Amino acid sequence: MWSALAKRYERISMTLPSDLLNQLDEVSKSIGYKKRSKAIRDSINAFISDYKSLRGEKGKRAGTITFIYEHEMPKISDLLTDVQHEFSKLIDASLHIHLNEARCLEVLAVRGEFQDIRKLAETLMSLKGVETLKATLI
C-alpha cells in the first residue's frame, strides 16, 4: 500500500544567481525549512498555482493586480495610463507607491468578468518595464 502512495521524485540541477540563492536560503531558514529542496518545491507549486489561477476561469471576480515597474523606462507611465483607461470599467481603485528612485509599485483593485481581468493582467505583464506582476482574484 505504501508504494502505491509514494511520490516519485526526480533529481534536477539548476543554475541561479548567487544573490537569489542567498535570498532563498534566508527565507527558508526563517520559515524553518530544513531542506532547500522543500523550499524550491513549494516555490514551484506556488508558481504553477498562480499561473493556473489565471487560466480557464469564468464568471465575475474581484481582487487585486499588483505590479512593480521601472518608472524611468521611456513612455512606461503613458502606456500604463493608456492601459488603465482602456480597462477602466474593471478598475475600482489604484494605489501608487514609490519604492525608490527607479521603481514603483502599483496596486489595482479590480472587479469584473474573469476573462477581462486576465486580459488586463496579461496586457500589463507584456509592457516593457513591468518587472513583476501578481493577480489575486476571489
N, C-alpha and C positions, 0 to 999 in steps of 0.2 A: 504494500500500500504506500509506503513512504516513497519508493522510487517513482511511482506514478505522479506524485505531487511535487517532487523535487524539480526546481527550475534548472535549466541548463544555462550555464554561464560561458561566455566566450571571452578569451583574453585579447585585449587590443592594446595598441600603443598609440600615443598621441604626442604632438608637439604643441606646447603652449608658451606664450611669452612668460618670462620669469616673474614679472610683476603680477600677472593673472594667477599663476600658480601660488604665489605667496598670499594673495588675497583669498584664494580658495582654502588654503591651509589655515589661515587666520579665522575665517568664518566657520570652517569645520570644527576647529578646536573650541571656539566659543559656543557652538551648538552642542558639543560633546561627542561628535563622531569620533570613533576610534580608528576608522579606516578611511583613507582618501577615496577608495572605490565607492563607498556608500554615498559620499557627497556628490561624486560625479554621476552615479546612478540617479540620485534624487534630482539633480540638476537637469539631466536628460529627460526624465519623466515630466518635470515641470515645463520644459521646453516643448515637448510633444503635446502636453495637455493644453498649453497656451495656444499652440497652433490649431489644435482640433477645436478649441472653443470658438475660433473664428471661421470654421468651415461647416457648411451644411445645416445650420440652424435656420429656423423660420419663426416668424411671429414678432411681436413687439417686445423690445428690451429697453433697459435703461442701464446706465453705467458711466464709466469714465474712459477717456482716451488720454493717456499721459505720455508725453514725449519730451526728449531733450534734443535741442538743435544748436548749431553754431550760428549765432546771430550776426557774425561778420561775413558769412557766406554771401556772395553777391546775390541780390534780389530775393533772399530767403524770406524776409519779412513781407514783401509784396506777394510772394507766392503763397505763404501761409494765410495771409488775409484773403486772397482770392479763393483759396480752397474753403476757408471758413464761411465766406459769403455764398459760395456755391452750395454748401451743405447747411445753410443757416436754419432750415426747418428742423434739423436734427439737434442742433447745439442750443442748450438751455442757458449755459453759463460757461465762462472761461476764467482761468486763473493763470497769471503770468509771473514767474519768479526769475530774477537774475541770479544765476548760480555763481558766475564770476565774470571777468571782462569779456570772455568769448562765448559762453554758453548760457542758454536759458532753458528753463523747464516750463512747460505749458500743460495744463490740465483742462480738458474739455468735458463738461457734464453733458451727456448725450441721451436722447430718448427717441425711439422710432423703430421702424422695421429693421430686423437684424441684418438683412442683405444691404440696406442702405448704410447702416453704421459700419459694416465690414468694408464697404466701398470707400467710405470716408477714411477709415484707418489705413487701408491699402494705398490710397492716394497720398496721404501724409507720409507713409513709410517710403514711398517712391521718390520723394523730394530729396535732391542732393543737399546735404547739410543736416538732415534729420538723422541723428546718431542712433537713437533707440526709441522704441515705441511699445507701449503695453496697453492693451484694451482689456478692461474688466467689465463684463456685462452680466446682469442678473435678469 
